[in-house]
Amino acid sequence: MYLNRLFVYGTLLPGLDNYNRFIQEHQPVVYKARARGIMYYLPRDGYPVVLDGDGEIKGVLFESENLRIALPQIDEIQKYTGIESQSHLIREIRDVENIEKGETVKAHMYLWPPSKARWLKENGTVILDGDWLNFLRNQKGTSH
């Protein structure tokens, strides 16, 4: 059976450009969700990544029978090749809590490769609450 769930926490969130470009046409069912990890902001790139850890990442869970069509395109923008040393991000199947249904499910999730953790810790900025949309709102509020 093909896993038809994807947990997202950054540029693929509903309302953002990459959601409109890569996800919306597949009409996923969208649930508020959370997963484990530590969120970092990459200032030079302008987007968040998640490193394995004990923090909480806020995001959404997509369910769609068309995920197998969308994932190769998303793999491309995430620079995921299936080989950690040749990938910008890796895609793993993780436990994700579907907050709306009150259940934990397995879902695809993009993560920062553990082999590059040191670089991330030296060059990224931790987003303590693990909430990319909240971070974006606060950034806009301080840019005046």
N, C-alpha and C positions, 0 to 999 in steps of 0.2 A: 504493500500500500504506500502511496506517495503521501508525504507529509504536506498538507495544504495550509500550514500556518507560518506566518512570518512576524516576528516581533521587531518593531522599529522604534527608534528613539531620537532621530535627528532629522536630516533633510528629507526623509521619506514620510514624515508626519503629514496627516491631512491638512490641507491649506497651504503647504509649502510647495515650491516649484517642482521638486523631484516627485512628489506624490502625484501632482497633476500630470507630469510627463510619463511616469512609469507604472503607477498603481491604479489610478482612478478608472481607467478604461476597463479594468478587470472586475470592477464593482465588488470589492471585498466586503464582507461583514466586518465591521470595525468595533473592537472592544477596548476599553481602558485596561491597561495591563502594567505589570512591573516585573523586573527581573533583577538578578544579582549582578553587581559589577561596580566599577569606579568610572565615572564619566570624566573625560578630559576634553578641553577645547584646544584645537590646534589653531592658534592665532594667524599663522601664515596662510593656512588653507581655508579658514572660516567655517569649520564644521566640527562636530563632536565625534569622538570615538570612545569605545568602552574597552577597558582592560578588566580581565577577570579580577574579582575582589568581593569584599563583604558589604559594599554599599548597595543602595537601591537605585535602580534606573527606572524612571517613569517613561512610559511610552504607550504604544497601542499594538494590539494584536490584530493582524489581518488574517481572515480565513477566506480562501477563494479556491475553487476548483481549477482556476486558471493560473494558479501560482507557478505551475511548471513552465508556463509561457513567459511570465514576468521575471522569474529568477535569473535566467541567463542575462537579461538586460541589466538587472540590478547588480549581478556579479561583475559585469563590465564596469559600471560606474564606481563600484566599490573596489575595483582592481583586485578581485578575487579570482585566482587561477586554479585553486585546488591544491596548490603547493605552497606551504607557508613561506618559504624563503623567497618565493617569487610573487607574493601577494602583498598588497598594501593592507588589506583587511582579510580576515579569515571568516568563513561561515561555519557555524557549528549548530548542532541541535541542542537546545537548552531547555531547562524547566522555566516556564513563564507563568506567572499568576494572572489569570483572567479575573480582574477585580469584579467585573459586572456579573460573572457567573459564579464567583467564589470557588474556582477550581484551578488546579495547577495542571498545565498541559505542556506537551513538547512542541517546540517551534524553532524554526530557523532563526538565527541571530548573527549579525556581523560583529566581530570583535577585533581588537588590536592583537596582533600576534605576540604571544608571550616572549618570543626571542627578541623582540624589539621594545620590551618594557622599559629598559633603562633609558633609551632615547626619549620615549614618551614622557617619563617622569622628569627629565631634564628640560624638555622643550614644550610640554603641554601645560595647561592650567586646569586644575581640578575644579569641576563643577560639583560642589558639595551636595546639593540636593538632587543631583541626577536628573534634572528637568530642563531639557533644551529649550522648550518654548518659554519657560520662566526666565532663563538666561537671556534669550533674545529680547524679551520685553524689558528686562533691566538694562541691557546694552543700549536700547533705543532711548530709554529714559535718561541715560547718562551722557548721551552724545550731543547735547545742546551746547 
